[in-house]
Amino acid sequence: MTPSFIGPEIEPQLDWLELIAAIETGHRLSKATITDSFLYRGQDTLLSRAAWIDGLGSLVKTATIFPQNSAKNLPNVNGAVALFADATGELNAMLDFHLVTKWKTAGDSLFAASKLARPDSRRITLVGAGTVARSMHSAYSALFPDAQFTVWNRSPEAAQNMARTLPRCTATEDLQAAVSQADIICTATMSTEPVLRGAWLRPGQHMDLIGAFRPDMREADDVALQRAALFVDNYDTTLDHIGELKIPLAAGVIQRNDIRADFYGAATGAFSRPSDDAITLCKNGGGAHLDLMTSGYFLIKWQQSQEN
């Protein structure tokens, strides 16, 4: 079989609710085996993430992170995604790196919100006005079609521009008010210091934390973690690797058994909102297993498009 190349032209056929259904199905299969490898040259990084799920297949996603590219008007992050058949190990498809990353990242947090946020959520605050926040606007709109969005950014101009270009979206410079009034708070920043304060929270809210991905990065303070029922997308990719949880765990602010469940707990009901009044928090750590589930969904949609 000749491998397919799946690029941005497939995006109009993709559906956020179908994706989170595929993520749930993937977590009902055997637990994924995942591994990461890093190579460095000065400030440049070559990151390869691999996953294998029995019954679904295997995937390798390689990213190059070259921080100096922006000075050359080039993307800082590039890469490629290879999807392999479960039964034979043959290359099924090469996929557009940026497309997979976009849908995997937003789909991860959307799946969490589908289980943890109150179904009547209508007010969503986006902390950060970058590419991920725009993807979350699209993703949340599929699950909460009547939602009104408020966006805050360290640079107010970016928030104002985002609000002008997206429906049902307004910009604010008052983060505390935007957080305290929201049903869902989504953080997608590059912050190393908490921007989300637990003192601002009220019962019934849900937090999707996306931005922190290094051991020195955090978006929520200790009080937010102590007030919330804590969840993660995957124990193996978050607790010991990302500052959001690694730092407070090391300091004794929270304990490992405070993390109630990861996505594999959805099958048993462990990954679910404890009560209407609970404050819930899910840390999105990503992982190649989610890229695999997302890419498997893309392949199905691409195959359907070839049949029509």
Backbone torsions as a table, in degrees:
resi	resn	phi	psi	omega
1	MET	NA	131.3	178.0
2	THR	-75.1	125.6	-179.8
3	PRO	-60.8	144.7	177.5
4	SER	-86.9	154.0	164.8
5	PHE	-112.0	122.4	-177.5
6	ILE	-109.5	112.5	-175.8
7	GLY	-118.5	-167.7	-175.3
8	PRO	-59.8	-18.4	-178.4
9	GLU	-65.3	-16.9	179.8
10	ILE	-80.7	-14.8	-169.7
11	GLU	-58.4	-39.1	179.3
12	PRO	-60.2	-18.9	-179.5
13	GLN	-92.4	-5.7	-176.8
14	LEU	-85.1	152.5	-176.1
15	ASP	-138.9	128.5	-176.6
16	TRP	-62.1	-38.7	-178.0
17	LEU	-71.1	-34.2	173.9
18	GLU	-65.4	-37.7	180.0
19	LEU	-64.2	-45.9	-178.3
20	ILE	-69.0	-26.4	172.4
21	ALA	-66.2	-39.7	177.4
22	ALA	-65.8	-37.2	177.1
23	ILE	-64.7	-41.7	177.9
24	GLU	-64.8	-42.8	177.6
25	THR	-60.8	-42.5	179.2
26	GLY	-61.0	-32.7	179.9
27	HIS	-82.5	-2.9	173.2
28	ARG	-95.3	-5.5	173.5
29	LEU	-85.6	-176.7	177.1
30	SER	-56.7	147.3	-178.8
31	LYS	-60.5	138.2	-177.5
32	ALA	-67.7	143.2	165.8
33	THR	-96.4	125.2	-176.5
34	ILE	-132.6	150.3	176.9
35	THR	-153.3	149.8	177.2
36	ASP	-124.3	147.7	172.7
37	SER	-136.1	145.5	-176.9
38	PHE	-127.1	135.7	170.3
39	LEU	-125.9	143.7	-174.2
40	TYR	-128.6	146.9	168.9
41	ARG	-141.5	97.5	-174.7
42	GLY	60.9	-123.9	179.5
43	GLN	-83.9	-9.5	-176.2
44	ASP	-86.6	147.5	-177.2
45	THR	-133.7	139.4	169.7
46	LEU	-115.3	110.8	-177.1
47	LEU	-111.7	125.7	175.4
48	SER	-119.0	128.2	179.6
49	ARG	-119.9	130.2	-178.5
50	ALA	-125.5	147.2	177.2
51	ALA	-144.8	147.7	176.2
52	TRP	-138.0	125.9	176.5
53	ILE	-125.1	116.5	178.9
54	ASP	-60.9	123.9	-178.1
55	GLY	100.0	-11.9	179.2
56	LEU	-120.9	-41.3	179.5
57	GLY	133.9	-160.9	-179.7
58	SER	-139.2	161.2	-174.6
59	LEU	-151.4	144.7	169.4
60	VAL	-125.7	126.9	177.9
61	LYS	-119.9	119.6	-178.8
62	THR	-114.0	130.6	-179.7
63	ALA	-121.9	139.3	170.4
64	THR	-109.5	128.4	179.7
65	ILE	-116.5	106.8	-177.5
66	PHE	-119.0	93.8	-173.1
67	PRO	-59.8	-23.2	-177.8
68	GLN	-82.9	-3.6	-177.2
69	ASN	-63.6	-31.6	-177.3
70	SER	-60.7	-30.9	177.8
71	ALA	-69.2	-19.7	177.8
72	LYS	-99.6	9.3	-177.9
73	ASN	61.4	38.0	178.2
74	LEU	-122.5	154.6	177.6
75	PRO	-62.2	139.8	176.9
76	ASN	-71.4	-27.9	-176.8
77	VAL	-120.4	128.9	175.2
78	ASN	-136.2	177.0	179.3
79	GLY	166.1	-169.4	-179.5
80	ALA	-151.5	154.0	-179.3
81	VAL	-128.7	128.1	178.3
82	ALA	-118.6	127.1	-178.6
83	LEU	-112.2	128.3	-174.8
84	PHE	-115.6	145.1	-177.9
85	ALA	-67.6	142.1	-177.8
86	ASP	-67.6	-43.7	-171.6
87	ALA	-77.6	-34.3	-170.8
88	THR	-120.1	-15.7	-176.0
89	GLY	77.3	5.4	178.1
90	GLU	-69.0	152.3	176.6
91	LEU	-72.2	113.6	179.2
92	ASN	-82.9	-40.0	-174.0
93	ALA	-163.5	149.5	162.8
94	MET	-104.6	134.6	-174.4
95	LEU	-122.1	150.4	177.5
96	ASP	-62.8	121.6	-175.5
97	PHE	-58.1	-48.4	-174.9
98	HIS	-68.8	-35.1	178.8
99	LEU	-66.5	-45.8	178.8
100	VAL	-62.0	-44.9	-178.4
101	THR	-62.4	-43.3	179.0
102	LYS	-58.1	-52.5	-174.2
103	TRP	-74.3	-35.7	176.2
104	LYS	-63.2	-47.4	-175.7
105	THR	-64.0	-49.4	179.8
106	ALA	-70.5	-37.9	178.9
107	GLY	-62.9	-35.8	176.6
108	ASP	-55.9	-54.6	-177.9
109	SER	-71.5	-31.8	177.3
110	LEU	-65.5	-39.7	176.7
111	PHE	-60.7	-44.0	178.0
112	ALA	-59.2	-45.6	-179.3
113	ALA	-64.1	-33.6	-179.8
114	SER	-65.2	-24.0	-179.3
115	LYS	-101.2	-29.7	-169.1
116	LEU	-109.7	-30.7	180.0
117	ALA	-76.6	151.9	175.1
118	ARG	-65.5	136.0	-178.9
119	PRO	-60.1	-23.2	-180.0
120	ASP	-90.8	15.6	179.0
121	SER	-60.7	133.8	-178.3
122	ARG	-133.8	-18.3	-177.9
123	ARG	-115.2	118.6	-175.0
124	ILE	-121.9	126.2	176.7
125	THR	-105.9	125.7	177.1
126	LEU	-102.3	120.2	179.4
127	VAL	-101.4	105.0	-170.2
128	GLY	114.2	144.4	-176.0
129	ALA	-128.7	33.7	-179.4
130	GLY	-94.4	-162.5	-177.0
131	THR	-60.1	-42.4	-177.8
132	VAL	-65.7	-41.1	179.2
133	ALA	-61.8	-39.9	177.4
134	ARG	-64.0	-39.2	176.9
135	SER	-64.3	-38.2	179.6
136	MET	-67.4	-33.8	175.3
137	HIS	-58.6	-45.5	179.1
138	SER	-65.2	-44.4	-177.0
139	ALA	-66.3	-50.6	179.5
140	TYR	-60.1	-34.8	-178.8
141	SER	-62.9	-27.9	177.7
142	ALA	-71.2	-36.0	-177.4
143	LEU	-89.1	-32.7	-179.4
144	PHE	-127.1	76.2	-170.1
145	PRO	-63.4	-19.9	-179.7
146	ASP	-98.7	8.5	-173.9
147	ALA	-67.1	145.7	171.7
148	GLN	-106.8	135.5	-174.0
149	PHE	-110.4	141.4	170.1
150	THR	-122.1	132.2	-178.7
151	VAL	-120.1	135.2	175.5
152	TRP	-124.1	143.3	177.7
153	ASN	-147.0	150.3	178.5
154	ARG	-56.6	-38.5	173.2
155	SER	-94.7	106.8	-176.3
156	PRO	-58.2	-30.1	-179.0
157	GLU	-60.7	-38.8	-179.9
158	ALA	-66.2	-40.3	177.8
159	ALA	-64.8	-41.7	180.0
160	GLN	-64.6	-39.7	178.8
161	ASN	-65.4	-41.7	178.1
162	MET	-62.6	-43.1	-179.6
163	ALA	-63.7	-34.2	179.4
164	ARG	-69.9	-26.7	-171.7
165	THR	-104.1	-3.5	-179.2
166	LEU	-123.3	145.2	180.0
167	PRO	-72.8	153.4	175.1
168	ARG	53.1	40.4	-174.8
169	CYS	-135.8	130.0	175.8
170	THR	-126.9	151.7	179.3
171	ALA	-96.7	152.3	176.6
172	THR	-143.0	154.6	171.8
173	GLU	-108.6	1.4	179.9
174	ASP	-105.7	88.9	-176.1
175	LEU	-65.3	-41.6	-178.7
176	GLN	-58.1	-46.5	179.5
177	ALA	-64.7	-40.5	-179.1
178	ALA	-64.7	-38.6	178.8
179	VAL	-70.9	-46.0	-174.3
180	SER	-66.6	-26.5	-178.4
181	GLN	-92.0	-7.6	-172.4
182	ALA	-84.3	153.5	168.5
183	ASP	-89.3	-35.7	177.9
184	ILE	-128.6	133.4	174.8
185	ILE	-118.2	126.0	-179.6
186	CYS	-120.6	121.6	179.3
187	THR	-105.3	128.3	180.0
188	ALA	-141.5	68.7	-176.2
189	THR	-120.2	176.1	174.5
190	MET	-108.2	27.8	-172.6
191	SER	-74.5	142.9	170.7
192	THR	-101.0	-9.5	176.9
193	GLU	-119.8	143.0	-177.8
194	PRO	-55.7	134.6	173.4
195	VAL	-108.6	-17.6	-177.9
196	LEU	-103.5	121.0	-174.9
197	ARG	-103.3	131.0	179.7
198	GLY	-62.7	-27.5	179.2
199	ALA	-65.0	-19.2	-178.8
200	TRP	-84.3	-11.8	-169.8
201	LEU	-81.6	157.5	176.2
202	ARG	-135.8	158.9	-178.9
203	PRO	-55.8	143.9	175.3
204	GLY	94.5	-4.2	-177.3
205	GLN	-84.9	161.2	173.7
206	HIS	-129.3	139.1	177.9
207	MET	-118.1	126.9	170.0
208	ASP	-106.2	112.9	-179.2
209	LEU	-103.0	117.2	-173.6
210	ILE	-112.8	-40.2	-161.7
211	GLY	-64.7	-45.8	-173.7
212	ALA	-65.2	128.5	177.9
213	PHE	-136.0	-6.8	178.3
214	ARG	-110.0	164.4	179.8
215	PRO	-64.0	-17.8	-178.4
216	ASP	-102.5	12.6	-174.6
217	MET	-111.6	138.0	174.8
218	ARG	-144.6	152.0	175.2
219	GLU	-122.4	-24.0	-179.3
220	ALA	-116.5	144.7	-177.7
221	ASP	-84.6	176.6	-176.5
222	ASP	-60.5	-38.8	-177.7
223	VAL	-63.3	-39.4	178.4
224	ALA	-60.4	-43.4	180.0
225	LEU	-67.5	-37.8	-178.7
226	GLN	-71.2	-28.4	-178.6
227	ARG	-84.2	-17.6	-169.7
228	ALA	-101.5	155.1	163.6
229	ALA	-80.0	121.3	-167.3
230	LEU	-99.0	136.1	177.7
231	PHE	-138.7	160.2	174.8
232	VAL	-137.3	160.3	175.6
233	ASP	-73.2	-34.1	179.9
234	ASN	-156.0	125.2	179.7
235	TYR	-56.0	-41.8	-170.5
236	ASP	-70.3	-24.3	-175.9
237	THR	-101.8	-0.6	-173.2
238	THR	-121.9	-53.3	-165.4
239	LEU	-60.0	-41.3	-174.4
240	ASP	-104.8	6.7	-171.3
241	HIS	-125.4	-23.3	-172.7
242	ILE	-119.3	131.4	-175.4
243	GLY	-57.2	-28.5	-179.3
244	GLU	-49.9	-39.3	178.3
245	LEU	-113.3	-33.8	-178.0
246	LYS	-58.9	-43.6	-177.6
247	ILE	-68.2	-51.2	179.0
248	PRO	-66.9	-29.7	174.6
249	LEU	-64.7	-44.9	-179.8
250	ALA	-64.5	-32.5	-178.5
251	ALA	-84.2	-6.2	-179.0
252	GLY	79.4	11.5	178.6
253	VAL	-66.7	-39.9	174.0
254	ILE	-130.8	164.1	177.7
255	GLN	-114.2	158.9	-178.1
256	ARG	-59.9	-35.4	-179.3
257	ASN	-75.9	-1.5	171.8
258	ASP	-75.2	-18.8	177.8
259	ILE	-79.9	110.3	-168.5
260	ARG	-72.3	-37.8	-175.9
261	ALA	-170.3	160.8	165.8
262	ASP	-113.9	-173.3	-173.0
263	PHE	-58.5	-26.8	178.7
264	TYR	-65.7	-17.3	176.6
265	GLY	-78.4	-6.3	178.7
266	ALA	-62.7	-34.3	-177.1
267	ALA	-66.3	-28.1	-178.6
268	THR	-100.8	-5.4	-176.4
269	GLY	88.7	1.3	179.8
270	ALA	-70.7	-31.3	177.5
271	PHE	-90.7	82.6	-176.9
272	SER	-159.3	159.6	179.8
273	ARG	-65.6	126.7	-177.7
274	PRO	-68.7	-34.1	-179.4
275	SER	-164.7	165.3	179.5
276	ASP	-60.7	-34.9	-175.5
277	ASP	-89.1	-4.9	-178.8
278	ALA	-65.8	148.8	166.2
279	ILE	-96.6	123.3	-178.8
280	THR	-112.9	149.3	179.9
281	LEU	-140.1	130.8	174.0
282	CYS	-125.7	127.9	175.2
283	LYS	-92.1	121.1	177.1
284	ASN	-87.1	107.4	179.4
285	GLY	-104.5	-10.7	179.8
286	GLY	72.8	-156.1	-178.1
287	GLY	132.8	151.2	-175.6
288	ALA	-66.7	-23.2	177.6
289	HIS	-63.4	-34.1	176.4
290	LEU	-73.7	-34.8	172.2
291	ASP	-61.7	-37.8	179.4
292	LEU	-65.6	-46.6	179.0
293	MET	-62.7	-41.3	179.0
294	THR	-65.3	-44.5	-179.0
295	SER	-67.1	-36.4	175.7
296	GLY	-61.5	-40.0	175.8
297	TYR	-64.4	-43.5	178.1
298	PHE	-58.1	-43.1	-178.2
299	LEU	-62.0	-41.9	177.5
300	ILE	-60.4	-44.8	-179.7
301	LYS	-66.2	-37.0	178.7
302	TRP	-66.2	-42.5	-180.0
303	GLN	-64.0	-39.9	176.6
304	GLN	-62.5	-37.2	-179.6
305	SER	-67.7	-30.2	178.9
306	GLN	-75.3	-22.5	-179.9
307	GLU	-81.6	-23.0	-175.9
308	ASN	-86.7	NA	NA
